[in-house]
Structures are given as structure tokens and as C-alpha cells.
Amino acid sequence: MNSVDVSVNLNELLEGNNVCMNLSVPQLVEKVLSRNEGELTSTGAVRATTGKYTGRSPKDKFIVEESSVKDKVAWGSINQPISSEAFDRLYNKVLTYLKGQNEIFVFKGFAGADDKHRLPIQVINEYAWHNLFSHQLFIRPEESDLDTHDAQFTVISAPNFKADPAVDGTNSETFIIISFERKVVLIGGTEYAGEIKKSIFSVMNYLLPEADILPMHCSANVGLEGDVALFFGLSGTGKTTLSADPHRRLIGDDEHGWSNSGVFNIEGGCYAKTADLTREKEPQIFDAIRFGSVLENVVLNADTRVPDYADTSLTENTRAAYPITNIDNIVMPSIAGHPNTIIFLTADAFGVLPPISKLTKEQAMYHFLSGYTSKLAGTERGITSPQATFSTCFGSPFLPLPATVYAEMLGKKIAEHRVQVFLVNTGWTGGEYGVGSRMKLSYTRSMVQAALEGELNNVETIKDEIFGLDIPMHVPGVPDEVLRPDLTWNDKEAYTAKAVELANKFKENFKKFSNVSEVIVNLGGPINE
């Protein structure tokens, strides 16, 4: 019989004798160990490896081209279309495959800490450790929630089911497919657990704007007086380090929504990078990795089972998943008021962006759309000098809608709530990478602290001639000359040339956006040649 004729009912699958429904953490840990899916570490965490896929597979991600979404989605290399027929064939194959397994694992929970906007979800896993991951990363239900839980989206993950591209219409054996009409995410051919987390974030990035809620790829914390700060930044910019402040409580470390009531965490856990992790550098993360946590691709000492976070021989992308309650200084539930301050973080290896600058609403929209940071020499094969990289809205792989939808929402909310916005460069000063030096963390912390405490709201500024940014002339705890990148370079002509080069990269990148006002388009700087 052709697989397209096989109709497997999802409810029928969930009522099967092989279903392990909402197991507790100890039960899931026992399953992981008894099924030889992972090992118990010295901290009590479970360690699993993911085979050849140790990160996301963006070229294997699709959205079903359904009538209700066809005119809304920003189709392209990130949001690749796949037909309903191809999805249905794979859907039936995967459900048939899971129905034949000895055990499958189901987690019922939520995305969204604000119960007025939360999305009831369920995650169906072939692996027990993936279900443990889901249990720790999403919002766990109370016992009373399960009585009325009606999943509005289902993630189905079958790592050992591999697609046949010639038959199934995929690009490889791996597939991550979202069907907004079926309300299903279908994942196969990859053991990397991050696909589960990020697929729901992609779903929320589609659904929340329809409710006038801005989804954001950022961390968030709140001060003792209730002031809320958001931190946007790509990998290596210091987002986790700077948002982990002993004097401020963590709302969440990665995904948030901004509603008419304020900010809420989309998740119930953290998915932290662990490469070179030490208690001295990241005490909150280090101590959060305990019983029930999941370590992904972390190397263990064969005898002691002590994690060796310095060993990245399996991948640079080693990870830890744990519930946010493993962090001491948090807000529970993970909701707070409207942001007072927004920090955009960039690690500029060209050494030409100011270490801190104040942004207007329009500049904030420009730099939000740009999402700039640098890839360093040696981090990827073929990169011999710093490379500018731009990730729209600091999260382009997870945005189903046109980027301008999110930018316009951000601009509207900044204006409505009079939010102060700053661009902070945690990268190089006194020269580009290889010539200058990395900005001192103590200086960056002083700048961020001054921004959060309102000390820069009315400070005297000077205009950067190339990027048009307003640079504070004085920041407590930071030498005045450090604030001006043009003053930190010995070779002024080299500085100007490098700054012009980066400004033009901004302009070139911005050409991909349409329906953006000329005022915003022209904010990359006055350089045209």
C-alpha cells in the first residue's frame, strides 16, 4: 500500500499501549539509562550525544504552503515551502513508525509563562532523553492543568526515521516541518534536541504577532525596583554573561513575548552553551546543571563521569538544558512589566563601533533589523579575517513573517513606553581583531549598569561621524577616551577606512529589506563609497 493512503490518527497513537505519558523527571532519567540513551554524570545530570548532527539543520527546515499562511510567510531560504501532499505523506509515515516502537514518550505543557497568552503544547518523542529535554525546557503543567489541557500544537520527533528526499520532497534525510493548519511540527533524521525548542519558538513567532504580542529572541531581567531590561545579541556577544546580574532577577535567558501587559518568558528552562564553562566564569549556569538536567555532546571522564567542558572534540556547540528554577535569582512566574531599557549587544571585531551609544526609535529599528556581530578568524573554515554577519532581528532562522512586521512592532512599543535603547559593543577597541584588544568586561558592565540605572538618559553626547550614533561623553567607571573609538586607534586613517568598510556592509545588508521608510534606510551612516 502506498504510504499516502495510510491514515494514522494522532489520538489513536496517543492512546496506544506503548505511550509513556508525562513521566516525572526521575522516571525519565531511569528510562534514559535503561534504554542506553545516555549516561549519568557526576552532577546527576544525564549526558547524551547526538551523532553527526550537533546543531540545527536550517537547510532542512520547511513550512507547509497552506492557503491560510501562503500570503503571510516570508518565503525564501529560511522559510522554505513544502506541499501539503508531501507533509501528509511524511506525517503518516512517521506516525506509523512511532506506533511500531516499544515505547514513545509524551510531554504535555505550555509555551508562554503568562497564562493569558500561553500556548498548550504536547511533545511526542521517540527518545526518553528528548522528552526529558522537553520537560525541562518548556513550561511544566500543574496537576490541575492536565485535566483541561488541550494541545494547540504538537511536536513529533522521530530521530531514527529518515526521509528519502527523492520520494518525500526534502533536501536530505533530515526534516523539520511546521504545518500551521495541522498545528504540527514534524521532526526526523536528527538527534539534536535544539530543533524541538526552536521549532516552538518559530511557531510563537508566527502566532504571537496576531495577538499584538512581539516575540523576541533575547534575555530579560528585572531590578529591585521593578525596572525591566531586555538583552538582544548573537552568539559571542555576552548576552548570557551580562544578563546574569546578582542585583537583578532573571526573567528568562532566550525567548520572550512583549504584550500589552509587559514581558513574559516563552520557556520554562534554559539551554546554555557549556564550552569552557567554569564555576568562576558562570556560577549560575555551572551550579544549575544537576539531577534532571541534560548535557548534550559534553565529553565525560570515563571513570569519574565528571564533565570536561573544556573538551569540545565532539562539537563547539555543547549544551546544557535545565529548568529555570535551578537558577536562584529568578522571577516566578517568569513575567514582568514593560521594559525600561533595551540593550543591543554586538561583538564588533572591526573595532570601530562605539562601546556604547544611545539609539533613537528609528535607529533601534535599523539595528534590530540588521542584527550585526562578527565572526572571527579561525572560527569557521576559510575565515581568515573578521567577517561581518547579520541576523535579522537577532533571530532570522526563527522568523516566519517578514522582518519588518517585528521591527514595526518594536518601534511602536519603544515609543509607547518611552524605552531607552542602547547599542553596546563588547568587541574590539584600539584596532581590529589581531591589532586591538577585546573591550574590558569591567568597562562593559559599568556601561550597562549606567544604562540600566538611567544615568545615561540625559548625558551629554557626541555624534559619531560615520555611523551617526550618539556617544555618551562620560560613563562612570570608564575612561572618557575609551568611549570614542576614533581616539583609541593609533592609525586614524586605518580607523576611518575600516569604519567606512563596515558602514557599507550595513548598507549592503539593508538592501534586502523592502517597505522600510527612507528615514530608517539612511541610518546606516553617510558613507556611500
N, C-alpha and C positions, 0 to 999 in steps of 0.2 A: 504494500500500500504506500502511495506517495505521502511524504510527511505532511504536506499541506492539508491532507484530508484527516489527519489525526487531530482531534479536538480534545484537549485536556483541560478540564475545568479547574481553575485555581482553588476554589473552595474544596473540590474533591481532593486535590493534592494536600491541602492543609488538614484535612480530616483523615489522612492516611495513618496507618499504624506505625510508620517509620518517622513520624514527626515528633521532635523534642521541642515543646513549646515553652518559651520564656523561662529557660533554665536559670537558676541562680549562678552567681559567679563561681562558687565552689564546685557546683555541678559541671559547669562548662570547663573549668580547669581540669577536673577529673576526666572529662571526655577528651580534651586535647591530649592529655598524657596517655590515656588508654588506647587512643587511636593513633598514637605515634605521630601526631601533627606538630608537636613542639616539645621543648624541654623546660623544666622548672629551673629558674636561676637562683642564685644565692639570695636575691632580694625577695623571692616569692613571685616575681613576675614570670610570665610564660614567654619563651623566645621561639619564634617561628621564622622560617626562611621562605622566600617567595620565588625561588628558581630564577629563570632568565629575566623575568620582568621585575625590576626593583624600583620602578617608578611608574607614573601614569603613562598611558599609551594614547596620546592626543590624536594620532592619525587613525585610530580605530574607534573614535567616538562619533556617534550619529544621533540625529533627531529624526523621528519618523515624520515624513512630509504629509501631514494630515490637513484636512481642509480648514480646521479651526485654528491652526497655527501657521499655515503656509505663508500668510501675508504679514506675520508678526516677527518671525525669526530672522535674524541677520545671517543668512546662509553664506557659507564660504568654507575656507579650510578648517576653521574651528567648529562651526556648526554644519557638518556635512549631512545632506539629506539621504534618507533611505526610504524605500517604498513601504507602504503598509503590508503589501503581499510578502515582501522579504522578511519584515518583522514577524508577521504571523507564522511563517514557516519556522523561523528560529525559535519563537516563543513556544510553539508546540513541541519542537524537538527538545528544548531544554526542560520543559515540564515533564515530558515523557522520561527523559534521562533521570531527573530527580526522583520521580515516582519509583524508579527502579533501584534507588540507593537503599542501603540498610538503614541509614539514619539521615535525616535532614534537620536543620536547626532553625527555629523561627524566633525572632525578637519583635515584640510589639512595643512601640514607644512613640516619641514625638520629635519633631524638629521645630524649635521655637520655644524659648523659655516663657514668653508672655502667653498666658493661656487664652487670651483674646485672639491671638494670631497664630497659634501653633498648628502644625500640620501633623495629624495622626499618620504614622508610617508603620510598615512592617518590613522586616528584612529576612529573606529566606536564604539560608546558606548551606552549601554542601559541606563546608568545613566548620568544625566547632570553634576553631580559633578565630575565624572571621565573625562568628556570631558573638564571641566574647568581645572582639573589637567593636562591633556594632553596639553591644550593651554598654560599653564604656564611652563611646564617642557621641551617641545620641542621648536624648533626654529620657531617662528611665521612668516608667509609669509607677504611680502608687497602685496599691492593690485595688482600690476603688475605681481607678481609671480603666482597668481591664474589663470591667463589667459593661462599659459603654463604648469601649474602643472600637472605632470603625475606620480602618486604614483607608486613607485617601490617596496614598501612594505606596507601591510595593517595589522593593529592590529584590531581584532574584539573581543570586550569584552562584555560578557553577564553574569553578576554575578548570576542572578537568574536561569540561565539554569544549571542544574546539570546533570552530566554524570551518567550513570548506568555502573559501572565497568564490570559487567558480560557480558554486551552487547557491550560496547564501547571500551573495552580493556584498560581502565585507571586503576589507582591504587585506586582511590576514586571518589567522586563526582566532585572533582576539577581537572582542566586540564589547562596546559599552553603548547601549542604545536606549534613548528615552522616548517613550510614547506618551504624550500628554493626554491623548484621548483614552488610551487604555489605562493610564495612570500607573505605568510600569517602567522600571528601569531593568534592562536585561544585560547581565554581565557574564562573559565567558572567556575562557582561554587565558586568563591572567590570575595569578595568586596575590597580586599586590592589593592590599586591603584599602589603600587610599582611594581606589576607584569607587568604593562604596560610599565613603564620606563625601567625596567631591561630587558624586552624581546627585546626591540630595541637595547639595549647595546649588548646583546648576538648576535643579527643579525650583528651588526657592527663588533663585534669580529671575525665573520666569513668572512665578506666581505672585510674589510679594508686590511688584510694581502695580499689578492690577488692583491691589488694595491700598494704593498710595503709600506703600512702605518701601523705603530704599534698602535693598540688600547690599551689604558691604563686606569686602574681604579685608578685614582689619582686626586689630586687637582693641580692647576698651578697658578703661579702669575709672575709678571714681575716688575723689579725695575725701578727706574727713568732713568737709563742709558740703558734700554732695555734688561738687563740680565734676563733670564728666569729660573725659578726654578720649579721642579716637586716634589710633596709630596705624597709618597705612604704609606699607613698604614691602618690596620684593625680598627674596632670599638674600641674606648677607647684609641687609641694611641696619640691623639692630632692633627690629620691631619687638621681638620677644624680650630682649635684654632691657630695653628702655621702658616697656610697658609693665615689667615686673618691678614695682616700686614698693619698698617696705612701708611707705607712708600713704599708699593708695591701695584700694581693694580692687582685685581683678574681676571684671565682668565676664570676660572671655578672651581667648587668645587668637581667634582666627576668623570667625564668621558672625556677623551681626545684622540685625534689622533696625531701621530707624523709622518709627511710626509717629503718628500724631501725639502719642503719649511719651515717647522717648526711645531709648535704645534697649534692645534685648539681644541676648546671646541666642544664636540659632542652635548651638550644640550643647551637649551636657558633659563634654570632655575635652581633652587636649591631645593633639597629635604632634608631638615635639620632635624636632631633629635632635639626634644624640651624638653626632660626630664630635669627638673631642670633649664630650661632656665631662665636667668635674663638679664636685660639690662647691668648690671655691668660686667657680665662674657662674654657675647656675644652680644655687642651692635648692630653689623651689622645685625645679624640674628633677634634679637628682634625687631628692627625697620623696618625690611623688611616685617614683617607679617602685612599687611594692606589690604585695599579693593582689592578683586580679588584673594587673597591668599587662600590656602586651608589648614585647620588644620585637621589632621587625628587622631582620637581617643584621642583628648585632652579633659580633663574634664573642663566644664564651671561652673561658679557660676550661679545658676538657675535664679537669679534675675538680676544681672548686666551683665551677659554674658561675664564677664572677664575670660580669660583663666587662669587656675590654672596649670601651668607647673610642679609644684612640685607633683601634684596628678597623679600617674601612675597606678591607680587602674584598668584601662581598659587594659593597656599594658605598659611595659617599652619602647616599640618602638613607642612612639608618634612622629608625624612628621608634618612638615610644608612645603608646596610647594608654591613657588613664583618665578616670573620671575627674572632673574639675574639683570635686570635693576632696581630692588628695592634696590640693593646694590649701594652705591655711588661710591666707589673707584674701578671701573672696566675698563676693556679694551673692547671697542666696535668698530668693531665686535670682537668676542672672539677668536682672532688669534694673534700669536706672533712668534718670531724666534725660532731657535734651543735652547734647554736647555743648560745652562752653568753648572747647579748644579742639582743633584738628591739627595733627602733625603728619605731614607727608615726609617720609624718610627716603633718602636716596644715598647710595654709596658711589659718589662720582669719582671714578679713577682718573679722570682728566684733570682733576684738581682745580677746577675753575668756577664751580658753583659756590656761592657764599655758604658758610657753615650754618647760618640761619637767616631767613628772610621772611618778611610779612607779605601775605598774599591778599589781594582783593578777591571779591567773589569771582570775578571773571578769570583772574589768574589761577584761582583754585580750580575752576572748571578746566582750564587749559592743562594744568599739571596733573589733574585727576585723569583726564583723557590720555595724557602722554604716558604716565606711569613709568618714569625713567629710572634706570640704575645702570651699572656697568658690569659686564662680565670681564674677569681678569685674565691676563695671560696665564696659560697653563691649566686653566680650569676645564677647558674643552680642547680636544684635538684640533690643531690648526689655528688656534687663537694665540698669536704671538705679541699682541699689544692690546690694551684695553678696548673693549667693544661696547658701544652704546646699545642698550637693549630697552625696548619699550613694551610694557604690558598694560594694555588699555584698562583703566580704572583699577589698576594694580591687581587684576584678576581676569585677564582676557580669556583664558581657557574655559571659564565657567559662566560666560555671559551669553544667553540665548538671544537676547534682544539687542537692537542697535545700541552702541555705546552711548550715543547722545541721550538716550532715554534716562540712563543712570546719571549722566553729568547734569542734565537739566534738573533732575530731582534734587541732586546735591546742591546746586546753585540756589534753588528755591528754598531749601531748608536752611542753608547758611544765612540767607537774607532774612528769613522769617525769625530765626532765633539768634541773630546777630553773633554768629560764631566767629571767633578769631582763628585764622588759618595760617600755618607756618610751613615753610619748606626747610627741612633740616638735612644738611649734607654730612653724613657720617664717614665720607670717603677721604680723599687725599687733600692735603694742604701744602703749599710751598713748592708745588710741582706735581706733574702727573705721576702715576704709579711707576715706581722704579727710580724716580728722582726725588719727589717729595716724601712726606710721611703721612701715615693714617692719622686722622683727627683724634686727639686725645679723648678717651671716653669720658674723663672727668669734665672736659670742656663741654662735650655734648650734653652730659647730664645737667650741667649748670644752665645751658641754653634752654633745654626742655623744661627744667624746673621754673626758670624765669617766665617762659611762655605760659605754663600751666597756672602759675600764681598771678598772672595778669600784669607782671612787671614790664612787659613789652608792648602793652596795648597803646600807650601814648608816648612811647620813647621816640627821641629824635632819630630819623633815618636818613640814609643817603642812597641815591638811585644808582644801581648797577648799570653802567652804560651799555653793556652788551645784551644782558638778559632782561633788563627793565625791572629788576627786582628791588624792593625796598629793604635795605640792610640796616638793622639797628646799629647805632654808633657805639652803644655801650651795653654790655650784658654783665651782670655781677658774676665774678669768678672767672671771667675770660678776658685775656689781654685784648685791647682795642684793635691792634693790628691784625690779630687772627681773624677778626670778623670780615676783613676786606681781602679777598683772595688776590687781588691785583697787587697788594702790598706784601704778600708773603712769597711771591716769586722773585728770584734774583734777576731773571731774564724777562724783562717786561714785554719785549717783542714776542718771545716764545709764549708768554701768557696770553697775549692778545690773539695770536694765531690759533692756539688751542681752544680758546673760548669761542672764537668765530667758528671753528670746526664743529664744536658741539652745538652751538646755536643753530647752525644749518642742518644738523642731524635732527634736531627738534622740528624744524620747519618741514623737512622732507617727510618725516614720520607723520606729521599732522595733515599732510595732503590726503590721507586715506579717509578722513572724516568729511562727511557731507552734512548739510543742514546745520552748520555751526555759524554763528554770527561772525561777521568780519572783525568785530571788536576782539573776540576771543582768538580768532585765527592769527591775528597780528601780534599776539602777546609773546611769541617765542623769542623776540628780540628784533632789533632793527637791521640785522645783517641779512643781506640778500646775495652776496657774492663770496 
